[in-house]
C-alpha cells in the first residue's frame, strides 16, 4: 500500500510517502524552490517522494491532503454573518485557496498526464489539526496518549485536544478562530519589530534577556477559562475578516498586521527595523513567552485531568516553542512527551498520510519515528563530479581520517559546513545539513554571526550532545532527537561550553544517537576524545535562506561566507 501525504496552498508546503506502513521520504518544497515557507502546490516534493519510493503516479493508492474545506463550514458561515465588515478581497482570497485544496485532482492530473477522474476516489481531505495530531500520535511510541495541536489557525480551528489509542483518534475539544495562541504570539512578534512569517522564534530567543514584568497587562488580553481553554480579548487584534495571511504570486506567505490600535495604546508603537532593541522590548518578549507557557500549561493541566493519561503528544506551530516544551514535564502531571521533527505545518503531509493510513484504512501502527533524515542524499561521485566541473580543489578521506581532520579544524577555531546523508525534515538541522563549531569558544557565537549567519546577536546556537553524556551536562536527562526542547545546563558545566549556553543558562539540545546518526555521532566522539567535551555547536547550514539541500547550494554558501571547511560526505574543501 502506498500513501502520499501533502501540505499544499499553505505555508511550509511539503510531501511525504509511506510504503507498506513505513515512512520512505518526506521533504519541504522550499528546499527545491529556495523560497522560505513556500506555500503553493508541492510539485517538486511530490516528484522527489515518487523517485525515492521508486514508483510512478499510477502506483499511489491514496493521496492525503492536510486540509478539509468542509470542516466547521457552518461555523465559518456564522462567523462571517456576525462579522460582516471586513475585507471582501480577504474573503475571496480564502475561498480561492479553499477551492484549490478541494480540487487537488486537477493538479495531480496536470503533473501526471492522467485524467483527473483517475485520482478522485483516491483523495482524502484530512482536517488541519487532525493532521497535526496524527503527525505526533501515530509517529509516537505510545499505544495511548493525550494529544494537543496548537497553532495560528487551520480549517477554522486554532487548538485541538484529543485522545489517541491504537488506531483511534477521539477529539475532545477545540478552540475556533480567531481565538488563537499563535495569533497572540505573532501579534507581539510584530509589535517587537519582527514582521515576517516565521519570526516568532526571534521573540523566544530574545526573551531570556528580559524580565517578565508585564504579565498582569497580558491578563487583559487572554482569559484562561474554567473549561481548560482560553479566549482572546479581540479588541487588541485585527479583525479576522480583514485577512490574516495572504500568499503572493511567488507563494510566499505574508502575515497582515495582527495588532489593533488598542494594543499599540497599551504597549507602545511597533519597533521599526532600524530602531534598537531596548530593555523594554526584551522585558515584553520575556512576558509574552512566559504568558504563552502559562496558557500551554493551563491547556495541558485540564487535558491531563480530563484524560488521566501520562503520555502527551503535541504538534502545531506553537509546538516549535522549544523553551515551553522543555518545561512541560516539570509543570504538568504528564510523564512522557512526543513532539515530531516537523511540528509546524510541513508536518501536515506526514500527519495527513498517517491519519489516512491508521484511522481511515485501519493499517497496523508503525514503529516510532525517531529519524528525521528523510530528504535528499548524494554520493561521493556526484559531489566530486560537481566540484570538478566547477574547478574547485578538494581532497577525499576515509571516515576515520575525516573525523580527525574535522575535529582538528574545530579545535583550531574553524567553522565547518557539514553535509552528510539525507537532509532533515523540519526546521532544525540535526547533523545532516549543519554548520558546526567548537562549543568551548566564548567567541564562537560572534564568529558565526559575523562570518556566516548575519543574524541577530541575541539568538542562541544549539548543542548537539552525545546521547550517553546528556546527564553530565544538563539538569534534565531526556531523549531529544529533534532539538525540540530547551533544558537548563548544569551551572558547573556552563563555563565549559559558553558558545551553546544561552544567557539564562539553558541550551536547546539535540541528543545524538549512534543508531540514528552514526557519522555525526562518530565525529562528536572524535571531538570528545580530544577535548573531553561530548558536544559540538550546531546551527542550520544556510545564510538567510532555506537550509541547503543539494551540494551546489552547500558550495555556494561556503564560497560566499567565511566558513573554513566544507565537508560533503567524504569530500573535503578547505580555504
C-alpha positions in Angstrom: 0.0 0.0 0.0 1.4 3.4 -1.0 0.2 6.7 0.5 1.4 10.2 -0.3 0.6 13.0 2.1 0.6 16.6 1.1 0.6 20.0 2.7 -0.5 22.4 -0.1 -1.6 26.0 -0.5 -0.5 26.7 3.0 2.9 27.8 4.4 5.7 25.2 4.5 4.2 23.1 1.7 5.6 19.6 1.7 5.1 15.9 0.7 5.7 12.6 2.3 5.4 9.0 1.1 4.6 5.8 3.1 5.1 2.4 1.6 3.5 -0.6 3.4 3.2 1.5 6.5 6.8 2.8 6.7 7.9 6.4 6.0 10.2 6.4 3.0 10.7 10.1 2.3 9.4 13.5 3.4 10.6 16.9 2.3 9.5 20.6 2.2 9.0 22.3 -1.2 11.2 25.2 0.0 14.2 23.0 -0.2 13.8 23.0 -4.0 12.3 26.4 -4.7 14.7 28.2 -2.3 11.8 30.4 -1.1 11.3 30.2 2.7 7.9 28.9 3.8 6.9 28.3 0.2 3.1 27.9 0.2 2.0 26.6 -3.2 1.4 23.1 -4.5 4.4 20.9 -3.6 5.1 19.6 -7.1 8.8 19.0 -6.7 8.4 17.5 -3.3 5.9 15.0 -4.7 8.2 14.1 -7.6 11.0 13.6 -5.1 8.9 11.2 -3.0 7.9 9.2 -6.1 11.5 8.9 -7.1 12.7 7.9 -3.6 10.0 5.2 -3.4 10.8 4.1 -7.0 7.2 4.5 -8.1 5.0 6.5 -10.5 1.7 8.3 -10.1 -0.2 5.2 -11.1 1.3 3.2 -8.2 -0.1 5.5 -5.5 -3.1 4.0 -3.7 -4.1 7.0 -1.7 -3.4 10.8 -1.7 -4.0 12.5 1.7 -4.1 16.3 1.8 -4.0 18.0 5.2 -6.8 20.4 4.5 -10.6 19.9 4.6 -12.5 22.9 3.2 -15.8 21.4 4.6 -14.5 21.3 8.2 -16.6 23.6 10.5 -18.3 25.0 7.4 -21.3 26.2 9.4 -19.2 27.9 12.0 -17.3 29.7 9.2 -20.6 31.0 7.8 -21.9 32.1 11.2 -18.6 33.9 11.9 -18.9 35.8 8.6 -22.5 36.6 9.3 -21.7 38.0 12.7 -18.7 39.9 11.4 -19.9 41.3 8.0 -17.5 44.2 8.0 -14.0 43.5 6.7 -12.1 42.9 3.5 -14.0 41.3 0.6 -10.7 40.7 -1.0 -9.5 38.7 2.0 -12.6 36.5 2.0 -12.3 35.9 -1.8 -8.6 35.0 -1.3 -9.5 32.4 1.4 -12.3 31.0 -0.8 -10.0 30.7 -3.8 -7.4 29.0 -1.6 -10.0 26.5 -0.3 -11.1 25.7 -3.9 -7.6 24.9 -4.8 -7.3 22.5 -1.8 -10.6 20.9 -2.8 -9.5 20.4 -6.4 -6.2 18.6 -5.9 -7.1 16.0 -8.5 -6.7 18.7 -11.2 -3.1 19.4 -10.0 -2.3 15.7 -9.9 -3.7 15.4 -13.4 -1.5 18.2 -14.6 1.6 16.6 -13.1 1.0 13.1 -14.2 -0.8 13.4 -17.5 -3.6 11.2 -16.3 -7.2 12.2 -16.3 -8.4 13.9 -13.1 -11.0 11.2 -12.6 -8.2 8.7 -12.0 -7.5 10.4 -8.7 -10.9 11.4 -7.5 -11.6 8.3 -5.4 -8.1 8.2 -4.1 -8.1 11.6 -2.4 -8.6 12.0 1.4 -9.1 15.5 2.8 -7.9 15.5 6.5 -8.7 18.4 8.7 -5.6 20.6 9.5 -5.5 19.9 13.3 -6.3 16.3 13.0 -3.4 16.0 10.6 -1.2 17.7 13.2 -2.3 15.4 16.0 -1.8 12.4 13.7 1.7 13.5 12.9 2.5 13.3 16.6 0.4 10.4 18.0 0.7 7.9 15.1 4.5 8.5 15.0 4.9 8.2 18.7 5.9 5.2 20.8 2.6 5.4 22.8 -0.3 3.0 22.5 -2.4 5.6 24.3 -1.8 9.3 24.8 -3.4 12.7 25.2 -3.0 14.9 22.2 -2.7 18.6 21.7 -2.4 20.7 18.5 -1.8 24.4 18.8 -1.0 27.0 16.1 -2.3 30.1 14.4 -5.2 28.7 12.5 -6.2 25.9 10.2 -9.6 24.8 8.9 -11.1 27.4 11.3 -9.6 25.7 14.4 -6.6 27.1 16.4 -6.3 24.5 19.1 -7.5 20.9 19.3 -7.3 18.3 22.0 -8.0 14.6 22.0 -7.0 11.1 22.9 -5.1 8.7 20.7 -5.5 5.0 21.4 -4.2 2.3 18.9 -5.6 3.3 15.6 -8.2 5.7 17.0 -8.2 9.5 17.5 -11.0 10.9 19.5 -11.3 14.7 19.5 -12.4 16.1 22.9 -12.4 19.8 22.3 -11.2 22.6 20.1 -10.9 26.4 20.0 -12.2 28.2 17.0 -10.7 31.1 15.1 -9.9 33.9 15.8 -9.1 32.9 19.4 -5.5 31.7 18.9 -2.3 31.4 20.9 -0.5 31.6 17.6 -2.2 34.9 16.7 -1.4 36.2 20.2 2.3 35.4 19.9 2.6 36.7 16.3 0.9 40.0 17.1 3.5 40.7 19.8 6.3 39.4 17.5 5.2 42.1 15.0 5.0 44.7 17.7 8.6 43.9 18.7 9.7 44.6 15.2 9.8 41.2 13.5 7.1 41.3 10.8 7.9 38.3 8.6 6.1 34.9 8.6 8.0 32.6 10.9 9.8 35.3 13.0 8.3 34.1 16.3 11.4 32.2 17.2 13.2 35.5 17.5 11.0 36.5 20.4 11.7 33.2 22.1 15.4 33.8 21.7 15.2 37.4 23.0 13.1 36.6 26.0 15.9 35.4 28.3 17.4 38.9 28.1 14.4 40.4 29.8 12.2 40.1 32.9 8.5 39.1 32.6 7.3 42.5 34.0 4.1 42.7 32.0 2.2 39.6 32.9 -0.5 41.5 34.6 -1.2 43.6 31.5 -1.4 40.4 29.4 -4.1 39.1 31.7 -6.4 41.6 30.0 -5.6 40.1 26.5 -6.1 36.4 27.2 -8.6 34.9 29.5 -7.9 31.4 30.8 -11.4 29.8 31.0 -12.6 27.3 33.6 -13.1 24.6 30.9 -9.3 24.4 30.3 -9.5 26.6 27.2 -8.9 30.3 26.6 -10.4 33.4 24.9 -8.7 36.4 23.3 -9.8 40.0 24.1 -10.4 40.7 20.4 -10.3 44.4 20.8 -6.5 44.1 20.9 -6.3 42.3 17.5 -7.0 42.9 13.8 -10.5 41.8 12.7 -10.3 38.2 11.3 -12.5 39.1 8.4 -9.9 41.6 7.3 -7.5 38.8 6.4 -4.7 37.2 8.4 -2.3 35.5 5.9 -2.1 36.1 2.2 0.0 34.4 -0.5 1.9 36.4 -3.1 2.4 35.2 -6.7 5.7 33.6 -5.6 3.8 31.6 -3.0 5.4 33.5 -0.1 3.1 33.8 3.0 2.6 37.3 4.2 1.1 38.0 7.6 -1.1 41.1 7.9 -0.6 43.4 10.9 -2.4 41.5 13.6 -2.4 44.0 16.5 -5.0 46.8 16.8 -4.6 50.4 17.9 -5.7 49.3 21.4 -2.6 47.1 21.6 -0.5 50.0 20.5 -2.1 52.2 23.1 -1.3 49.7 25.8 2.2 48.5 24.8 3.5 51.3 22.6 4.1 51.5 18.8 5.7 48.7 16.9 9.5 48.9 16.8 10.8 49.9 13.4 13.5 47.8 11.8 16.2 50.4 12.3 15.4 51.1 15.9 17.4 49.5 18.6 16.1 46.8 20.9 15.6 48.4 24.3 15.2 46.7 27.7 11.5 47.4 27.4 11.4 45.2 24.2 13.3 42.4 26.0 11.0 42.6 29.0 8.0 42.5 26.8 9.4 39.5 25.0 10.0 37.7 28.3 6.5 38.5 29.4 4.9 37.2 26.2 7.0 34.0 26.3 6.2 33.4 30.0 2.5 34.0 29.4 2.4 31.7 26.4 3.9 29.0 28.7 1.2 29.7 31.2 -1.5 29.2 28.6 0.1 25.9 27.4 0.3 24.6 30.9 -3.3 25.6 31.5 -4.4 23.6 28.5 -2.3 20.6 29.4 -3.3 20.6 33.1 -7.0 20.3 32.1 -6.3 17.8 29.4 -4.4 15.6 31.8 -7.1 15.7 34.4 -9.7 15.0 31.8 -8.0 12.0 30.4 -6.0 10.7 33.3 -3.2 9.8 30.9 0.5 10.3 31.5 1.7 10.4 27.9 1.3 13.6 25.8 1.8 14.2 22.0 2.0 17.8 20.8 2.1 19.3 17.3 1.3 22.6 15.6 3.3 25.7 15.1 3.3 26.6 18.8 4.9 23.1 19.4 8.0 24.6 17.9 8.4 26.7 21.0 11.2 24.6 22.4 11.5 26.7 25.6 7.9 25.9 26.6 8.4 22.2 25.5 11.4 21.8 27.9 9.2 22.9 30.9 6.1 20.7 30.2 7.1 17.6 32.2 8.1 19.9 35.2 4.9 21.9 35.1 2.3 19.3 34.4 1.4 15.8 35.5 2.4 14.3 32.2 5.4 12.0 32.4 6.4 11.3 28.8 6.1 13.5 25.7 6.5 13.1 21.9 6.9 16.0 19.5 7.7 15.3 15.9 10.6 16.8 14.0 8.2 18.9 11.9 5.6 20.1 14.5 4.9 23.0 12.2 2.8 23.0 9.1 5.3 21.0 7.0 4.4 18.1 9.2 0.9 18.2 7.9 1.9 16.0 5.0 3.1 13.2 7.3 0.1 13.7 9.6 -2.5 13.5 6.8 -0.8 10.3 5.4 -0.7 8.8 8.9 -4.3 9.7 9.7 -5.4 8.0 6.4 -3.2 5.0 7.0 -4.2 4.2 10.5 -7.6 5.9 11.3 -9.2 5.6 7.8 -7.7 2.5 6.4 -7.0 0.7 9.8 -3.5 -0.2 8.8 -1.4 -1.5 11.7 0.6 1.1 13.7 4.2 1.6 12.5 7.3 1.8 14.8 8.0 5.2 16.4 9.6 7.8 14.1 12.9 8.8 15.8 14.7 9.6 12.5 14.2 12.9 10.7 16.6 12.1 7.8 14.0 11.7 5.0 15.3 14.2 2.4 17.8 14.3 -0.4 21.0 12.3 -0.4 24.1 12.5 -2.7 27.0 10.2 -3.3 30.7 11.0 -3.2 30.8 10.5 -7.0 28.0 13.1 -7.5 29.8 15.6 -5.3 33.2 15.1 -6.9 31.7 15.5 -10.4 30.2 18.8 -9.4 33.4 20.1 -7.9 35.4 19.0 -10.9 33.1 20.8 -13.3 33.4 24.0 -11.2 37.1 23.7 -10.9 37.1 23.5 -7.1 40.0 21.8 -5.4 39.2 19.1 -2.9 40.5 16.1 -1.1 38.9 12.8 -0.2 39.3 10.9 3.0 38.0 7.7 4.7 35.7 8.2 7.7 38.3 7.9 10.4 40.7 10.4 8.7 37.8 12.7 8.0 36.7 12.8 11.7 40.3 13.6 12.7 40.6 16.4 10.2 37.3 18.0 11.0 37.7 17.8 14.8 41.2 19.4 14.5 39.7 22.2 12.4 37.0 22.8 15.1 39.6 22.8 17.9 41.7 25.3 16.0 38.8 27.7 15.8 37.4 26.7 12.4 33.8 26.8 11.3 32.7 23.7 9.3 29.9 23.1 6.9 28.8 19.5 7.5 26.8 17.9 4.7 26.1 14.2 5.1 23.4 11.6 4.5 19.8 12.6 3.9 18.5 16.0 4.6 16.4 16.5 7.7 12.6 17.0 7.6 11.6 20.0 9.6 13.1 23.4 10.6 16.1 22.0 12.6 19.5 21.0 11.3 20.3 17.7 13.0 23.7 16.8 11.7 22.7 16.2 8.1 22.9 19.8 6.9 24.6 21.6 9.7 27.3 24.3 10.4 29.3 23.2 13.4 31.9 24.8 15.7 33.7 24.3 19.0 31.3 25.0 21.8 34.2 25.8 24.2 35.0 29.0 22.4 33.5 32.1 24.0 33.7 33.9 20.7 32.2 31.2 18.5 28.7 32.7 18.5 30.0 36.1 17.4 32.3 34.5 14.8 29.5 32.5 13.2 27.1 35.5 13.2 29.8 37.7 11.7 31.2 35.2 9.2 28.1 33.3 8.1 24.6 33.7 9.6 24.5 37.5 9.7 21.6 37.4 12.1 20.5 39.0 15.5 23.1 38.6 18.2 20.6 37.6 20.8 19.7 34.3 19.0 21.4 31.3 20.5 23.1 28.3 18.9 22.4 24.8 19.9 24.4 22.0 21.4 24.5 18.6 19.7 25.4 16.2 22.6 26.2 12.6 22.5 23.1 10.8 23.9 25.1 8.9 26.6 26.5 12.2 28.1 23.4 14.3 28.5 23.2 13.9 32.3 26.8 15.1 32.6 25.9 18.5 31.3 22.1 19.0 31.6 19.9 19.2 34.6 17.3 17.0 32.9 18.1 13.7 31.1 15.8 13.1 28.2 15.9 11.8 24.7 15.6 14.9 22.5 16.3 13.7 18.9 14.7 16.6 17.1 16.1 19.6 19.1 12.6 20.2 20.3 13.3 21.1 24.0 15.4 23.6 25.9 16.8 22.4 29.2 18.9 24.1 31.9 22.7 23.4 31.6 24.3 22.4 34.9 25.9 25.6 36.5 29.3 24.0 37.0 29.4 23.0 33.3 28.2 26.2 31.7 31.7 27.7 31.6 32.9 24.7 29.6 30.5 25.3 26.7 29.9 29.0 26.6 29.1 29.1 22.9 26.0 27.0 23.4 24.9 28.3 26.8 22.2 30.9 26.4 22.2 34.0 28.7 19.7 32.2 31.1 21.9 29.1 31.4 19.9 26.9 29.1 20.5 25.1 25.8 18.3 23.8 23.0 19.8 20.4 22.9 19.8 17.6 20.3 20.7 14.2 21.6 22.8 12.3 19.1 22.2 8.6 18.9 24.8 6.3 17.2 22.0 4.2 15.7 20.2 7.2 14.2 23.1 9.5 13.3 26.2 7.2 13.1 28.5 9.6 11.3 27.6 12.7 13.3 27.9 10.7 16.5 31.4 9.4 15.4 32.5 12.9 14.6 31.4 14.3 18.0 33.0 11.2 19.7 36.3 12.0 18.0 36.0 15.6 19.2 35.2 14.3 22.8 38.3 12.2 22.9 40.5 15.2 22.1 38.8 17.8 24.3 36.8 15.9 26.9 33.6 17.7 25.7 30.9 15.4 24.0 29.2 18.4 22.3 29.6 20.5 19.2 27.8 23.8 18.4 25.2 23.1 15.7 23.3 25.6 13.6 21.5 25.1 10.3 23.5 25.2 7.0 22.2 28.3 5.4 22.5 32.1 5.2 19.1 33.7 5.3 17.6 31.1 3.0 16.1 27.6 3.3 18.6 25.0 4.7 20.8 23.8 1.8 19.6 20.8 0.0 22.0 20.0 -2.8 25.8 20.0 -3.0 25.8 23.1 -5.3 23.8 25.1 -2.6 26.3 24.0 0.1 29.2 25.0 -2.1 27.7 28.4 -2.9 27.0 29.1 0.8 30.6 28.0 1.7 32.2 30.2 -1.0 30.2 33.4 -0.2 30.8 33.2 3.5 33.8 32.8 5.7 33.4 29.1 6.6 36.8 27.5 7.0 36.0 24.0 5.8 33.2 22.3 3.8 32.7 18.5 4.2 30.3 16.8 1.9 30.2 13.0 2.6 33.9 12.1 2.4 34.9 15.1 0.3 36.8 18.0 2.0 37.2 21.6 0.7 39.3 24.0 2.7 40.0 27.7 2.5 
